[in-house]
Amino acid sequence: MKTIERAARALCKFDGQPENIRFEGAPMWRSYVPQVRALFDSVRTAAPTGTDVEGWRMMIEAALAEGDDI
């Protein structure tokens, strides 16, 4: 499971929604993907540079680069 999907499913559950119920023809969790991408993008751009955060920055970059094929 890709990072974006995992985060979208978690956000869906947090919001009290069943993650696999159909919503507009797709599982409910897919409707949370834009919010997850916005969150990762804001964290990426707000994180200070330095060796202690580079690992996090790389993980976020990798998650955002996974593509929109989910």
N, CA, C, O and CB atoms as a CASP TS submission, in Angstrom:
PFRMAT TS
TARGET T0000
AUTHOR 0000-0000-0000
METHOD Language model
MODEL 1
PARENT N/A
ATOM      1  N   MET     1       0.847  -1.170   0.000  1.00  0.00           N
ATOM      2  CA  MET     1       0.000   0.000   0.000  1.00  0.00           C
ATOM      3  C   MET     1       0.899   1.242   0.000  1.00  0.00           C
ATOM      4  O   MET     1       1.848   1.338   0.777  1.00  0.00           O
ATOM      5  CB  MET     1      -0.967  -0.007   1.226  1.00  0.00           C
ATOM      6  N   LYS     2       0.585   2.173  -0.871  1.00  0.00           N
ATOM      7  CA  LYS     2       1.377   3.396  -0.973  1.00  0.00           C
ATOM      8  C   LYS     2       1.113   4.324   0.208  1.00  0.00           C
ATOM      9  O   LYS     2       0.065   4.263   0.850  1.00  0.00           O
ATOM     10  CB  LYS     2       1.071   4.118  -2.285  1.00  0.00           C
ATOM     11  N   THR     3       2.079   5.171   0.472  1.00  0.00           N
ATOM     12  CA  THR     3       2.005   6.096   1.601  1.00  0.00           C
ATOM     13  C   THR     3       0.788   7.005   1.512  1.00  0.00           C
ATOM     14  O   THR     3       0.102   7.211   2.513  1.00  0.00           O
ATOM     15  CB  THR     3       3.267   6.934   1.673  1.00  0.00           C
ATOM     16  N   ILE     4       0.507   7.550   0.336  1.00  0.00           N
ATOM     17  CA  ILE     4      -0.637   8.442   0.166  1.00  0.00           C
ATOM     18  C   ILE     4      -1.929   7.687   0.486  1.00  0.00           C
ATOM     19  O   ILE     4      -2.801   8.212   1.177  1.00  0.00           O
ATOM     20  CB  ILE     4      -0.680   9.016  -1.278  1.00  0.00           C
ATOM     21  N   GLU     5      -2.048   6.470  -0.010  1.00  0.00           N
ATOM     22  CA  GLU     5      -3.246   5.677   0.269  1.00  0.00           C
ATOM     23  C   GLU     5      -3.372   5.393   1.759  1.00  0.00           C
ATOM     24  O   GLU     5      -4.457   5.524   2.326  1.00  0.00           O
ATOM     25  CB  GLU     5      -3.215   4.362  -0.519  1.00  0.00           C
ATOM     26  N   ARG     6      -2.273   5.004   2.394  1.00  0.00           N
ATOM     27  CA  ARG     6      -2.300   4.700   3.824  1.00  0.00           C
ATOM     28  C   ARG     6      -2.749   5.915   4.622  1.00  0.00           C
ATOM     29  O   ARG     6      -3.556   5.790   5.543  1.00  0.00           O
ATOM     30  CB  ARG     6      -0.917   4.232   4.304  1.00  0.00           C
ATOM     31  N   ALA     7      -2.233   7.086   4.274  1.00  0.00           N
ATOM     32  CA  ALA     7      -2.600   8.312   4.980  1.00  0.00           C
ATOM     33  C   ALA     7      -4.056   8.687   4.703  1.00  0.00           C
ATOM     34  O   ALA     7      -4.760   9.138   5.606  1.00  0.00           O
ATOM     35  CB  ALA     7      -1.668   9.463   4.573  1.00  0.00           C
ATOM     36  N   ALA     8      -4.509   8.506   3.465  1.00  0.00           N
ATOM     37  CA  ALA     8      -5.899   8.830   3.120  1.00  0.00           C
ATOM     38  C   ALA     8      -6.864   7.908   3.864  1.00  0.00           C
ATOM     39  O   ALA     8      -7.913   8.350   4.331  1.00  0.00           O
ATOM     40  CB  ALA     8      -6.121   8.718   1.594  1.00  0.00           C
ATOM     41  N   ARG     9      -6.513   6.642   3.971  1.00  0.00           N
ATOM     42  CA  ARG     9      -7.352   5.710   4.718  1.00  0.00           C
ATOM     43  C   ARG     9      -7.404   6.098   6.195  1.00  0.00           C
ATOM     44  O   ARG     9      -8.468   6.054   6.813  1.00  0.00           O
ATOM     45  CB  ARG     9      -6.829   4.272   4.562  1.00  0.00           C
ATOM     46  N   ALA    10      -6.272   6.472   6.751  1.00  0.00           N
ATOM     47  CA  ALA    10      -6.224   6.883   8.158  1.00  0.00           C
ATOM     48  C   ALA    10      -7.056   8.140   8.388  1.00  0.00           C
ATOM     49  O   ALA    10      -7.776   8.236   9.382  1.00  0.00           O
ATOM     50  CB  ALA    10      -4.771   7.124   8.598  1.00  0.00           C
ATOM     51  N   LEU    11      -6.961   9.089   7.489  1.00  0.00           N
ATOM     52  CA  LEU    11      -7.735  10.328   7.613  1.00  0.00           C
ATOM     53  C   LEU    11      -9.232  10.041   7.482  1.00  0.00           C
ATOM     54  O   LEU    11     -10.047  10.636   8.188  1.00  0.00           O
ATOM     55  CB  LEU    11      -7.291  11.355   6.544  1.00  0.00           C
ATOM     56  N   CYS    12      -9.581   9.151   6.598  1.00  0.00           N
ATOM     57  CA  CYS    12     -10.970   8.745   6.416  1.00  0.00           C
ATOM     58  C   CYS    12     -11.508   8.123   7.707  1.00  0.00           C
ATOM     59  O   CYS    12     -12.595   8.478   8.163  1.00  0.00           O
ATOM     60  CB  CYS    12     -11.098   7.749   5.237  1.00  0.00           C
ATOM     61  N   LYS    13     -10.752   7.200   8.291  1.00  0.00           N
ATOM     62  CA  LYS    13     -11.151   6.574   9.552  1.00  0.00           C
ATOM     63  C   LYS    13     -11.261   7.607  10.661  1.00  0.00           C
ATOM     64  O   LYS    13     -12.210   7.589  11.444  1.00  0.00           O
ATOM     65  CB  LYS    13     -10.154   5.484   9.950  1.00  0.00           C
ATOM     66  N   PHE    14     -10.287   8.509  10.725  1.00  0.00           N
ATOM     67  CA  PHE    14     -10.286   9.553  11.744  1.00  0.00           C
ATOM     68  C   PHE    14     -11.543  10.411  11.639  1.00  0.00           C
ATOM     69  O   PHE    14     -12.083  10.870  12.646  1.00  0.00           O
ATOM     70  CB  PHE    14      -9.032  10.429  11.613  1.00  0.00           C
ATOM     71  N   ASP    15     -11.997  10.618  10.415  1.00  0.00           N
ATOM     72  CA  ASP    15     -13.187  11.421  10.150  1.00  0.00           C
ATOM     73  C   ASP    15     -14.476  10.633  10.416  1.00  0.00           C
ATOM     74  O   ASP    15     -15.577  11.158  10.248  1.00  0.00           O
ATOM     75  CB  ASP    15     -13.170  11.919   8.706  1.00  0.00           C
ATOM     76  N   GLY    16     -14.327   9.364  10.833  1.00  0.00           N
ATOM     77  CA  GLY    16     -15.479   8.546  11.168  1.00  0.00           C
ATOM     78  C   GLY    16     -16.174   7.924   9.969  1.00  0.00           C
ATOM     79  O   GLY    16     -17.324   7.496  10.073  1.00  0.00           O
ATOM     80  N   GLN    17     -15.494   7.868   8.840  1.00  0.00           N
ATOM     81  CA  GLN    17     -16.068   7.317   7.617  1.00  0.00           C
ATOM     82  C   GLN    17     -15.531   5.908   7.376  1.00  0.00           C
ATOM     83  O   GLN    17     -14.350   5.653   7.611  1.00  0.00           O
ATOM     84  CB  GLN    17     -15.758   8.230   6.408  1.00  0.00           C
ATOM     85  N   PRO    18     -16.376   4.994   6.914  1.00  0.00           N
ATOM     86  CA  PRO    18     -15.882   3.675   6.520  1.00  0.00           C
ATOM     87  C   PRO    18     -15.049   3.824   5.241  1.00  0.00           C
ATOM     88  O   PRO    18     -15.539   4.335   4.233  1.00  0.00           O
ATOM     89  CB  PRO    18     -17.068   2.668   6.306  1.00  0.00           C
ATOM     90  N   GLU    19     -13.821   3.386   5.286  1.00  0.00           N
ATOM     91  CA  GLU    19     -12.886   3.680   4.194  1.00  0.00           C
ATOM     92  C   GLU    19     -13.235   3.036   2.859  1.00  0.00           C
ATOM     93  O   GLU    19     -12.866   3.572   1.814  1.00  0.00           O
ATOM     94  CB  GLU    19     -11.527   3.245   4.587  1.00  0.00           C
ATOM     95  N   ASN    20     -13.925   1.921   2.860  1.00  0.00           N
ATOM     96  CA  ASN    20     -14.209   1.235   1.596  1.00  0.00           C
ATOM     97  C   ASN    20     -15.641   1.394   1.099  1.00  0.00           C
ATOM     98  O   ASN    20     -16.000   0.806   0.079  1.00  0.00           O
ATOM     99  CB  ASN    20     -13.912  -0.213   1.747  1.00  0.00           C
ATOM    100  N   ILE    21     -16.459   2.166   1.786  1.00  0.00           N
ATOM    101  CA  ILE    21     -17.804   2.426   1.278  1.00  0.00           C
ATOM    102  C   ILE    21     -17.668   3.211  -0.022  1.00  0.00           C
ATOM    103  O   ILE    21     -16.738   4.006  -0.164  1.00  0.00           O
ATOM    104  CB  ILE    21     -18.677   3.208   2.329  1.00  0.00           C
ATOM    105  N   ARG    22     -18.560   3.007  -0.952  1.00  0.00           N
ATOM    106  CA  ARG    22     -18.465   3.684  -2.259  1.00  0.00           C
ATOM    107  C   ARG    22     -18.961   5.117  -2.142  1.00  0.00           C
ATOM    108  O   ARG    22     -20.013   5.376  -1.558  1.00  0.00           O
ATOM    109  CB  ARG    22     -19.279   2.923  -3.339  1.00  0.00           C
ATOM    110  N   PHE    23     -18.203   6.031  -2.696  1.00  0.00           N
ATOM    111  CA  PHE    23     -18.560   7.448  -2.749  1.00  0.00           C
ATOM    112  C   PHE    23     -18.181   7.969  -4.116  1.00  0.00           C
ATOM    113  O   PHE    23     -17.004   7.975  -4.479  1.00  0.00           O
ATOM    114  CB  PHE    23     -17.854   8.266  -1.618  1.00  0.00           C
ATOM    115  N   GLU    24     -19.153   8.401  -4.866  1.00  0.00           N
ATOM    116  CA  GLU    24     -18.946   8.872  -6.238  1.00  0.00           C
ATOM    117  C   GLU    24     -18.187   7.849  -7.074  1.00  0.00           C
ATOM    118  O   GLU    24     -17.306   8.202  -7.857  1.00  0.00           O
ATOM    119  CB  GLU    24     -18.193  10.198  -6.232  1.00  0.00           C
ATOM    120  N   GLY    25     -18.540   6.583  -6.899  1.00  0.00           N
ATOM    121  CA  GLY    25     -17.981   5.511  -7.714  1.00  0.00           C
ATOM    122  C   GLY    25     -16.629   4.975  -7.284  1.00  0.00           C
ATOM    123  O   GLY    25     -16.068   4.116  -7.964  1.00  0.00           O
ATOM    124  N   ALA    26     -16.094   5.456  -6.182  1.00  0.00           N
ATOM    125  CA  ALA    26     -14.778   5.007  -5.711  1.00  0.00           C
ATOM    126  C   ALA    26     -14.841   4.797  -4.196  1.00  0.00           C
ATOM    127  O   ALA    26     -15.757   5.291  -3.540  1.00  0.00           O
ATOM    128  CB  ALA    26     -13.659   6.045  -6.084  1.00  0.00           C
ATOM    129  N   PRO    27     -13.872   4.067  -3.641  1.00  0.00           N
ATOM    130  CA  PRO    27     -13.852   3.923  -2.193  1.00  0.00           C
ATOM    131  C   PRO    27     -13.751   5.301  -1.511  1.00  0.00           C
ATOM    132  O   PRO    27     -13.081   6.204  -2.013  1.00  0.00           O
ATOM    133  CB  PRO    27     -12.677   3.020  -1.764  1.00  0.00           C
ATOM    134  N   MET    28     -14.409   5.440  -0.393  1.00  0.00           N
ATOM    135  CA  MET    28     -14.455   6.721   0.323  1.00  0.00           C
ATOM    136  C   MET    28     -13.061   7.297   0.587  1.00  0.00           C
ATOM    137  O   MET    28     -12.869   8.511   0.516  1.00  0.00           O
ATOM    138  CB  MET    28     -15.191   6.548   1.644  1.00  0.00           C
ATOM    139  N   TRP    29     -12.090   6.434   0.889  1.00  0.00           N
ATOM    140  CA  TRP    29     -10.769   6.937   1.240  1.00  0.00           C
ATOM    141  C   TRP    29     -10.150   7.744   0.109  1.00  0.00           C
ATOM    142  O   TRP    29      -9.348   8.642   0.363  1.00  0.00           O
ATOM    143  CB  TRP    29      -9.857   5.790   1.612  1.00  0.00           C
ATOM    144  N   ARG    30     -10.507   7.441  -1.137  1.00  0.00           N
ATOM    145  CA  ARG    30      -9.932   8.184  -2.267  1.00  0.00           C
ATOM    146  C   ARG    30     -10.307   9.659  -2.250  1.00  0.00           C
ATOM    147  O   ARG    30      -9.575  10.487  -2.792  1.00  0.00           O
ATOM    148  CB  ARG    30     -10.380   7.569  -3.576  1.00  0.00           C
ATOM    149  N   SER    31     -11.422   9.993  -1.643  1.00  0.00           N
ATOM    150  CA  SER    31     -11.826  11.400  -1.581  1.00  0.00           C
ATOM    151  C   SER    31     -10.931  12.204  -0.637  1.00  0.00           C
ATOM    152  O   SER    31     -10.995  13.433  -0.626  1.00  0.00           O
ATOM    153  CB  SER    31     -13.284  11.511  -1.134  1.00  0.00           C
ATOM    154  N   TYR    32     -10.102  11.526   0.152  1.00  0.00           N
ATOM    155  CA  TYR    32      -9.193  12.195   1.077  1.00  0.00           C
ATOM    156  C   TYR    32      -7.793  12.406   0.493  1.00  0.00           C
ATOM    157  O   TYR    32      -6.958  13.067   1.111  1.00  0.00           O
ATOM    158  CB  TYR    32      -9.091  11.397   2.353  1.00  0.00           C
ATOM    159  N   VAL    33      -7.538  11.859  -0.670  1.00  0.00           N
ATOM    160  CA  VAL    33      -6.203  11.981  -1.280  1.00  0.00           C
ATOM    161  C   VAL    33      -5.781  13.441  -1.481  1.00  0.00           C
ATOM    162  O   VAL    33      -4.631  13.761  -1.181  1.00  0.00           O
ATOM    163  CB  VAL    33      -6.178  11.255  -2.623  1.00  0.00           C
ATOM    164  N   PRO    34      -6.635  14.343  -1.968  1.00  0.00           N
ATOM    165  CA  PRO    34      -6.199  15.733  -2.126  1.00  0.00           C
ATOM    166  C   PRO    34      -5.770  16.387  -0.802  1.00  0.00           C
ATOM    167  O   PRO    34      -4.812  17.160  -0.776  1.00  0.00           O
ATOM    168  CB  PRO    34      -7.316  16.546  -2.750  1.00  0.00           C
ATOM    169  N   GLN    35      -6.471  16.081   0.284  1.00  0.00           N
ATOM    170  CA  GLN    35      -6.097  16.639   1.576  1.00  0.00           C
ATOM    171  C   GLN    35      -4.740  16.107   2.041  1.00  0.00           C
ATOM    172  O   GLN    35      -3.923  16.848   2.586  1.00  0.00           O
ATOM    173  CB  GLN    35      -7.171  16.325   2.617  1.00  0.00           C
ATOM    174  N   VAL    36      -4.517  14.819   1.818  1.00  0.00           N
ATOM    175  CA  VAL    36      -3.238  14.213   2.202  1.00  0.00           C
ATOM    176  C   VAL    36      -2.104  14.829   1.401  1.00  0.00           C
ATOM    177  O   VAL    36      -1.059  15.155   1.963  1.00  0.00           O
ATOM    178  CB  VAL    36      -3.270  12.686   1.994  1.00  0.00           C
ATOM    179  N   ARG    37      -2.295  14.991   0.101  1.00  0.00           N
ATOM    180  CA  ARG    37      -1.254  15.609  -0.728  1.00  0.00           C
ATOM    181  C   ARG    37      -0.981  17.041  -0.289  1.00  0.00           C
ATOM    182  O   ARG    37       0.174  17.463  -0.247  1.00  0.00           O
ATOM    183  CB  ARG    37      -1.661  15.583  -2.207  1.00  0.00           C
ATOM    184  N   ALA    38      -2.030  17.796   0.039  1.00  0.00           N
ATOM    185  CA  ALA    38      -1.853  19.171   0.507  1.00  0.00           C
ATOM    186  C   ALA    38      -1.077  19.205   1.822  1.00  0.00           C
ATOM    187  O   ALA    38      -0.221  20.066   2.021  1.00  0.00           O
ATOM    188  CB  ALA    38      -3.217  19.858   0.680  1.00  0.00           C
ATOM    189  N   LEU    39      -1.381  18.267   2.713  1.00  0.00           N
ATOM    190  CA  LEU    39      -0.672  18.193   3.984  1.00  0.00           C
ATOM    191  C   LEU    39       0.804  17.880   3.773  1.00  0.00           C
ATOM    192  O   LEU    39       1.668  18.569   4.314  1.00  0.00           O
ATOM    193  CB  LEU    39      -1.307  17.140   4.885  1.00  0.00           C
ATOM    194  N   PHE    40       1.098  16.839   2.985  1.00  0.00           N
ATOM    195  CA  PHE    40       2.491  16.487   2.733  1.00  0.00           C
ATOM    196  C   PHE    40       3.239  17.642   2.062  1.00  0.00           C
ATOM    197  O   PHE    40       4.389  17.924   2.396  1.00  0.00           O
ATOM    198  CB  PHE    40       2.572  15.228   1.861  1.00  0.00           C
ATOM    199  N   ASP    41       2.585  18.294   1.130  1.00  0.00           N
ATOM    200  CA  ASP    41       3.227  19.413   0.446  1.00  0.00           C
ATOM    201  C   ASP    41       3.527  20.555   1.413  1.00  0.00           C
ATOM    202  O   ASP    41       4.597  21.159   1.340  1.00  0.00           O
ATOM    203  CB  ASP    41       2.346  19.912  -0.697  1.00  0.00           C
ATOM    204  N   SER    42       2.598  20.857   2.313  1.00  0.00           N
ATOM    205  CA  SER    42       2.833  21.948   3.260  1.00  0.00           C
ATOM    206  C   SER    42       3.938  21.606   4.246  1.00  0.00           C
ATOM    207  O   SER    42       4.733  22.470   4.615  1.00  0.00           O
ATOM    208  CB  SER    42       1.553  22.277   4.015  1.00  0.00           C
ATOM    209  N   VAL    43       3.992  20.347   4.675  1.00  0.00           N
ATOM    210  CA  VAL    43       5.058  19.925   5.581  1.00  0.00           C
ATOM    211  C   VAL    43       6.405  19.988   4.877  1.00  0.00           C
ATOM    212  O   VAL    43       7.406  20.411   5.456  1.00  0.00           O
ATOM    213  CB  VAL    43       4.795  18.502   6.105  1.00  0.00           C
ATOM    214  N   ARG    44       6.412  19.565   3.630  1.00  0.00           N
ATOM    215  CA  ARG    44       7.663  19.592   2.852  1.00  0.00           C
ATOM    216  C   ARG    44       8.192  21.009   2.717  1.00  0.00           C
ATOM    217  O   ARG    44       9.386  21.241   2.906  1.00  0.00           O
ATOM    218  CB  ARG    44       7.447  18.983   1.458  1.00  0.00           C
ATOM    219  N   THR    45       7.337  21.948   2.397  1.00  0.00           N
ATOM    220  CA  THR    45       7.790  23.315   2.166  1.00  0.00           C
ATOM    221  C   THR    45       8.045  24.076   3.457  1.00  0.00           C
ATOM    222  O   THR    45       8.801  25.048   3.458  1.00  0.00           O
ATOM    223  CB  THR    45       6.778  24.055   1.340  1.00  0.00           C
ATOM    224  N   ALA    46       7.424  23.651   4.566  1.00  0.00           N
ATOM    225  CA  ALA    46       7.600  24.356   5.832  1.00  0.00           C
ATOM    226  C   ALA    46       8.770  23.819   6.648  1.00  0.00           C
ATOM    227  O   ALA    46       9.270  24.506   7.539  1.00  0.00           O
ATOM    228  CB  ALA    46       6.337  24.267   6.647  1.00  0.00           C
ATOM    229  N   ALA    47       9.208  22.609   6.355  1.00  0.00           N
ATOM    230  CA  ALA    47      10.272  21.987   7.143  1.00  0.00           C
ATOM    231  C   ALA    47      11.584  22.736   6.952  1.00  0.00           C
ATOM    232  O   ALA    47      11.970  23.040   5.824  1.00  0.00           O
ATOM    233  CB  ALA    47      10.442  20.507   6.754  1.00  0.00           C
ATOM    234  N   PRO    48      12.263  23.032   8.044  1.00  0.00           N
ATOM    235  CA  PRO    48      13.554  23.697   7.926  1.00  0.00           C
ATOM    236  C   PRO    48      14.588  22.760   7.306  1.00  0.00           C
ATOM    237  O   PRO    48      14.492  21.540   7.438  1.00  0.00           O
ATOM    238  CB  PRO    48      14.034  24.185   9.301  1.00  0.00           C
ATOM    239  N   THR    49      15.551  23.329   6.647  1.00  0.00           N
ATOM    240  CA  THR    49      16.600  22.498   6.063  1.00  0.00           C
ATOM    241  C   THR    49      17.595  22.115   7.144  1.00  0.00           C
ATOM    242  O   THR    49      17.738  22.815   8.147  1.00  0.00           O
ATOM    243  CB  THR    49      17.312  23.233   4.901  1.00  0.00           C
ATOM    244  N   GLY    50      18.258  21.035   6.942  1.00  0.00           N
ATOM    245  CA  GLY    50      19.239  20.554   7.907  1.00  0.00           C
ATOM    246  C   GLY    50      19.269  19.045   7.882  1.00  0.00           C
ATOM    247  O   GLY    50      18.337  18.401   7.402  1.00  0.00           O
ATOM    248  N   THR    51      20.321  18.496   8.390  1.00  0.00           N
ATOM    249  CA  THR    51      20.493  17.044   8.328  1.00  0.00           C
ATOM    250  C   THR    51      19.477  16.296   9.173  1.00  0.00           C
ATOM    251  O   THR    51      19.165  15.147   8.859  1.00  0.00           O
ATOM    252  CB  THR    51      21.881  16.670   8.770  1.00  0.00           C
ATOM    253  N   ASP    52      18.944  16.901  10.241  1.00  0.00           N
ATOM    254  CA  ASP    52      18.021  16.186  11.115  1.00  0.00           C
ATOM    255  C   ASP    52      16.633  16.015  10.487  1.00  0.00           C
ATOM    256  O   ASP    52      15.869  15.157  10.931  1.00  0.00           O
ATOM    257  CB  ASP    52      17.898  16.917  12.439  1.00  0.00           C
ATOM    258  N   VAL    53      16.291  16.799   9.479  1.00  0.00           N
ATOM    259  CA  VAL    53      14.978  16.669   8.856  1.00  0.00           C
ATOM    260  C   VAL    53      15.054  16.158   7.423  1.00  0.00           C
ATOM    261  O   VAL    53      14.017  15.959   6.790  1.00  0.00           O
ATOM    262  CB  VAL    53      14.268  17.994   8.881  1.00  0.00           C
ATOM    263  N   GLU    54      16.234  15.946   6.907  1.00  0.00           N
ATOM    264  CA  GLU    54      16.360  15.521   5.511  1.00  0.00           C
ATOM    265  C   GLU    54      15.717  14.162   5.263  1.00  0.00           C
ATOM    266  O   GLU    54      15.160  13.934   4.189  1.00  0.00           O
ATOM    267  CB  GLU    54      17.823  15.472   5.111  1.00  0.00           C
ATOM    268  N   GLY    55      15.784  13.266   6.227  1.00  0.00           N
ATOM    269  CA  GLY    55      15.139  11.965   6.070  1.00  0.00           C
ATOM    270  C   GLY    55      13.636  12.105   5.921  1.00  0.00           C
ATOM    271  O   GLY    55      13.028  11.445   5.078  1.00  0.00           O
ATOM    272  N   TRP    56      13.036  12.956   6.730  1.00  0.00           N
ATOM    273  CA  TRP    56      11.595  13.210   6.632  1.00  0.00           C
ATOM    274  C   TRP    56      11.266  13.843   5.293  1.00  0.00           C
ATOM    275  O   TRP    56      10.296  13.463   4.637  1.00  0.00           O
ATOM    276  CB  TRP    56      11.115  14.118   7.782  1.00  0.00           C
ATOM    277  N   ARG    57      12.069  14.797   4.895  1.00  0.00           N
ATOM    278  CA  ARG    57      11.836  15.479   3.620  1.00  0.00           C
ATOM    279  C   ARG    57      11.895  14.472   2.467  1.00  0.00           C
ATOM    280  O   ARG    57      11.074  14.524   1.552  1.00  0.00           O
ATOM    281  CB  ARG    57      12.878  16.612   3.405  1.00  0.00           C
ATOM    282  N   MET    58      12.854  13.569   2.513  1.00  0.00           N
ATOM    283  CA  MET    58      12.991  12.564   1.461  1.00  0.00           C
ATOM    284  C   MET    58      11.783  11.624   1.440  1.00  0.00           C
ATOM    285  O   MET    58      11.311  11.249   0.367  1.00  0.00           O
ATOM    286  CB  MET    58      14.286  11.760   1.657  1.00  0.00           C
ATOM    287  N   MET    59      11.278  11.240   2.627  1.00  0.00           N
ATOM    288  CA  MET    59      10.112  10.362   2.683  1.00  0.00           C
ATOM    289  C   MET    59       8.878  11.060   2.115  1.00  0.00           C
ATOM    290  O   MET    59       8.088  10.438   1.406  1.00  0.00           O
ATOM    291  CB  MET    59       9.849   9.912   4.128  1.00  0.00           C
ATOM    292  N   ILE    60       8.708  12.336   2.419  1.00  0.00           N
ATOM    293  CA  ILE    60       7.569  13.079   1.898  1.00  0.00           C
ATOM    294  C   ILE    60       7.693  13.242   0.393  1.00  0.00           C
ATOM    295  O   ILE    60       6.711  13.086  -0.333  1.00  0.00           O
ATOM    296  CB  ILE    60       7.457  14.449   2.578  1.00  0.00           C
ATOM    297  N   GLU    61       8.882  13.553  -0.077  1.00  0.00           N
ATOM    298  CA  GLU    61       9.109  13.674  -1.527  1.00  0.00           C
ATOM    299  C   GLU    61       8.760  12.365  -2.232  1.00  0.00           C
ATOM    300  O   GLU    61       8.126  12.366  -3.287  1.00  0.00           O
ATOM    301  CB  GLU    61      10.582  14.064  -1.822  1.00  0.00           C
ATOM    302  N   ALA    62       9.183  11.248  -1.637  1.00  0.00           N
ATOM    303  CA  ALA    62       8.900   9.938  -2.235  1.00  0.00           C
ATOM    304  C   ALA    62       7.401   9.670  -2.262  1.00  0.00           C
ATOM    305  O   ALA    62       6.882   9.159  -3.255  1.00  0.00           O
ATOM    306  CB  ALA    62       9.622   8.821  -1.460  1.00  0.00           C
ATOM    307  N   ALA    63       6.695  10.012  -1.175  1.00  0.00           N
ATOM    308  CA  ALA    63       5.250   9.791  -1.122  1.00  0.00           C
ATOM    309  C   ALA    63       4.549  10.629  -2.184  1.00  0.00           C
ATOM    310  O   ALA    63       3.659  10.133  -2.874  1.00  0.00           O
ATOM    311  CB  ALA    63       4.698  10.129   0.279  1.00  0.00           C
ATOM    312  N   LEU    64       4.939  11.885  -2.323  1.00  0.00           N
ATOM    313  CA  LEU    64       4.307  12.749  -3.314  1.00  0.00           C
ATOM    314  C   LEU    64       4.635  12.321  -4.740  1.00  0.00           C
ATOM    315  O   LEU    64       3.859  12.577  -5.660  1.00  0.00           O
ATOM    316  CB  LEU    64       4.737  14.187  -3.099  1.00  0.00           C
ATOM    317  N   ALA    65       5.780  11.671  -4.927  1.00  0.00           N
ATOM    318  CA  ALA    65       6.188  11.239  -6.263  1.00  0.00           C
ATOM    319  C   ALA    65       5.562   9.897  -6.655  1.00  0.00           C
ATOM    320  O   ALA    65       5.739   9.441  -7.785  1.00  0.00           O
ATOM    321  CB  ALA    65       7.704  11.139  -6.333  1.00  0.00           C
ATOM    322  N   GLU    66       4.832   9.261  -5.731  1.00  0.00           N
ATOM    323  CA  GLU    66       4.246   7.962  -6.036  1.00  0.00           C
ATOM    324  C   GLU    66       3.230   8.039  -7.168  1.00  0.00           C
ATOM    325  O   GLU    66       2.892   7.020  -7.770  1.00  0.00           O
ATOM    326  CB  GLU    66       3.592   7.389  -4.803  1.00  0.00           C
ATOM    327  N   GLY    67       2.753   9.216  -7.454  1.00  0.00           N
ATOM    328  CA  GLY    67       1.837   9.376  -8.574  1.00  0.00           C
ATOM    329  C   GLY    67       0.388   9.385  -8.166  1.00  0.00           C
ATOM    330  O   GLY    67       0.040   9.153  -7.008  1.00  0.00           O
ATOM    331  N   ASP    68      -0.440   9.656  -9.135  1.00  0.00           N
ATOM    332  CA  ASP    68      -1.882   9.756  -8.915  1.00  0.00           C
ATOM    333  C   ASP    68      -2.608   8.493  -9.331  1.00  0.00           C
ATOM    334  O   ASP    68      -3.818   8.533  -9.551  1.00  0.00           O
ATOM    335  CB  ASP    68      -2.446  10.938  -9.668  1.00  0.00           C
ATOM    336  N   ASP    69      -1.917   7.388  -9.446  1.00  0.00           N
ATOM    337  CA  ASP    69      -2.541   6.163  -9.950  1.00  0.00           C
ATOM    338  C   ASP    69      -3.223   5.354  -8.876  1.00  0.00           C
ATOM    339  O   ASP    69      -3.492   4.170  -9.083  1.00  0.00           O
ATOM    340  CB  ASP    69      -1.521   5.314 -10.626  1.00  0.00           C
ATOM    341  N   ILE    70      -3.509   5.941  -7.751  1.00  0.00           N
ATOM    342  CA  ILE    70      -4.236   5.198  -6.699  1.00  0.00           C
ATOM    343  C   ILE    70      -5.696   5.534  -6.727  1.00  0.00           C
ATOM    344  O   ILE    70      -6.466   5.010  -5.922  1.00  0.00           O
ATOM    345  CB  ILE    70      -3.666   5.502  -5.311  1.00  0.00           C
TER
END
